[in-house]
Amino acid sequence: MSQPPQPPPHRAPVPLSPSDERMWGMFGHLSAIAASFVTLPFLGPLVVFLVFKDRSPFVRGHSAEALNMTISLVLYEIVLSVVLAVLTLVTFGLGSPLFALLGVPALVALVLAVVAAVTANQGRVYRYPLIIRLVR
């Protein structure tokens, strides 16, 4: 009598080399910039996080930080849009030039993502200021 097929043994994920850790940590931050051009800034860091979270605590930390930054940025942009819309309505349109401020959080996030990518490439930890840390 034959036995039912057995599932293959579970293999532990192969850890990354230090240079690969630095590279993928850097890509976690840069992918947020690249993905923002297709209006999905969280997609790049999410892919890096899901692929490498079990292989390297360093990459997990950097990709989670980049993912948190993109989620926070989207939330901040939504809140700022609502505040500016209310202000524009209350001032009968005089507040509409303030909508130019919508680009400021994105510009700050761009600069901080480049700084974070350089820091990750140097093998150091980087924490974005003023973000909501939902993913750990």
N, C-alpha and C positions, 0 to 999 in steps of 0.2 A: 504494500500500500504506500503510495507516495504522499509526501507531506505537502501542505500548501506552501506556495512560495513565500519566502521570508523577505521582509523589507531590508534594503541595504543598511549596514550599520551607519549610525549618525557620526559624521566627521566634524570635528571642531573646525571653525573657520581658521584659515591660515593667516597669522598676523602679518602686518605690513612692515616693510623695512623702514628705518627712520627717514630716509629720503622720500619714500613713497608716502609716508604719513604727512610730511611737510607739503608735498605736492598736492595731495588730495585735500588737506586742510585749506590750502590756498585756493584750490578749485571750488571748494564749498562756498567761499566768499565771492569769488569771481563769477560763479554761475548765477548768483543772485543778480549781478549786473547784466550778464548776458541774457538771462531769462526775462528781465524787465523790459527788454525791447520787444518781446512778444506778449506783453501784458500779464505774464504769469511769473512774477519775481520769486515766488516761493517754490517753484517747480525744481529748479536746479539744486538748491540746497536740500530739498526733500529727497531727491534721487540719491545724492551723495550720502545723506544721512541713512537712508534705508539700505543702501548697498554696503556701507562700511561701518555701520554702528557696532557690529559685533567683532570687527576685526581690529579696531584701533580706538582706544579711549580718546586719543588726541584728535583724530578725524571726527569722531562722534561729537566731541565738545565744540570744535570749530563749525561743523555743519549745523549742529543744533543752534549755535549762536547766530549763524547767518540766517537760519530758518526763522528764529525768533525775531530777528531784525526785520525781515521782510513782512512777517505777520504784523508786527508793531507798526511798520510804515504804512501798510494798507489801512489799519485802524486809525492811525493819526490823520491820514489823508481824508478818510470818510468824516471824521469828527470835524476837521478843519473846513471841509466843504459845507457841512451842515451849518456850522457857526457863521461862515461867510455868507451863505444863502440867507440866513435869518437876518444878519446885519444888513445885507443889501435890501431885503424887504422892509425892514424897520426904517431905513434911511431913504426909502423911495428911490433906490438905484444909485445913490451916492457912494455906497460901499462896494460897488461892482469892481472898481479898479483893484481892490484888495485880493481879488481872485488870482492875481499874479503871484501871491504868496503860496499858492499850492505847489509851486515848483521848489520851494525852499527845503521842505523835508526830504524830497527826493534827491536834491543836490547834496545835502548833508549826508544822506545815506550812501550816496555814490562815493564821496570822499572817504567816509569811514570804512566802507567795504574795501577800498584800495589799501587803506592803512592796515586793516585786518588781514588782508591777503599777504601783504609784505611781512607782517608780524608772524603769520602762520608759516610762511616760507622760511623764516628765521628759526622756527622751532619753538616759538614762545606762544603763550596763551593770550588771547585778546578778548576783552569784554566790551561790547557796545554800550555806550551810555544811554540811559533813558529808554530802555526797551522792556517789554513785558516778556518774561521768560516762561513760556508755556511748555516748550519742549525741553526736556533735560537729557 
